[in-house]
Amino acid sequence: MFSKPNPSAPARPRLNSTLAFRLTAAYSLAGLLLLLLGTASLYIVLRTELDRSTDLFLADKLHVLRTMLAERPDDEDGLREEIELETAARRYQQFYIRLLDAHGAALLATPGMVEKLDIAELARRTQGSPQRSISMLGKNGQAFRVASAVAPVGSPPVSSDTIQIAIDISGEEALLARYRHWFWAILAATAVLFPLVGYRIARQGIRPVEEISATARRITSTNLRERIQAEGYPSELASLAGTFNEMLERLEESFERISKFSADIAHDLRTPVNIIRGEVEVALARARTVDEYRDVLESSLEEAIRLSELIGDLLFLARAESPLNHLQRQSVDVGELLATVRDYYDATAADAKISLINANRNGTITAELDRSLMLRAVSNLVSNAIAHTPPGGTVRLAAAAEDEVIRINISDTGSGIPAHALPRVFDRFFRVDPSRSKASGGTGLGLAIVQSIMTLHGGTAEIASELGRGTTVTLRIHTPEKR
């Protein structure tokens, strides 16, 4: 019976799709190609040098004989020694010489030349190539290098003889044959050895990649503390491992922030719901008067409003962080925007006995902004400033243009913020004084919304504060046309 494939089982990678296989194939092919080119080049050089050495020997012999015929034509003993006797002294590389007169009759010849070579073939092969050596086979299959030349006899010449010369190169051919044999043997051995060595090198080279992959497989939403130990890695992979670790740190930080955010949301949503539920349960425990029911409804309405505002703020933050969110930019008079916010909160500030001042005196300052979002950001800051400034204090609004930056300052003379809390004031749900913030209806999202709006505009929000002396929040906006 055939077993059914398991769809959940990981597919095994094909051999030709693995990086190790590709590197091994590349190493092996490159190594074999270099070896082939190297040994072939050496073979060509060796053969060329052997042929050159043989040609030089033949040319030297022809020169000696031509000189003797020109200068000492009557020295028969010298010619006989050069042609018939000298070759007998050579044991490993025999050469043969034949001297012909002008009519083609043999005058002198090395013993055994007629038995070794086809003389007619030699004459025919060398007739059109005077003094140029060519290769031919002897009667017994031996390899020879042969040449011929016309030599003037006497000075001035009275006639001309023909010199035919052949040298046995079977020893050189045997040497080249042994070279070729070893060449193919080495090539066959390396064809087996190179893949083995290349595979080991490839496996060693991709080991850091496998370690990175193994670390990535161990990472889950509940396990983001894994890190790659990049000591000893090549610089390229060490850089990759460092980038991967930085990504993990950002992911871990994001997950921690999301987890805390979720916990804060659950807590802040549960509180007003529990208050509404508790008041309704108490009201229904026994019969109540109309006024008592009215009090319960008013209290429930306050908590419902607070819950609605919290949900609205959360939805705004979610939309603000969406990559698909786009600003509705328009030309905005920053001074007029501050005046609008001051007019809106003027009554609230008066009830709290706080002076709300628009200190913008630098003329018209315009910028391409999303007016509704910037109104919300400045309104959040003014609302916070009024809420945390005691009666008799002052809240000041000001704007200024500095080079490529528009700066908006919201300052107060309130109670201030402790230094240890300043780095966290833009975090969601963070409250310097949780009890007072809840009593005043705060959700801890006001400054987080301000920072999100500034991020959307490509700007920044900064805060400076001193206990007992007040707080200043500065919004810095880069003008789009100058960025």
LINHUBEL-V928001 format. One record per helix or strand. SS is the DSSP state (@ for helix, = for strand). FROM is the first residue (numbers start at 0). LEN is the number of residues. Records with the same first field share a line. If there is no record, write none. Layout:
SS=FROM-LEN, FROM-LEN
This chain:
@=14-3, 18-53, 75-14, 112-4, 118-9, 169-49, 234-50, 289-31, 333-18, 370-17, 418-4, 433-6, 445-11
==94-6, 105-4, 133-4, 142-11, 158-10, 219-1, 222-1, 329-4, 354-4, 365-4, 393-9, 404-8, 459-7, 469-9
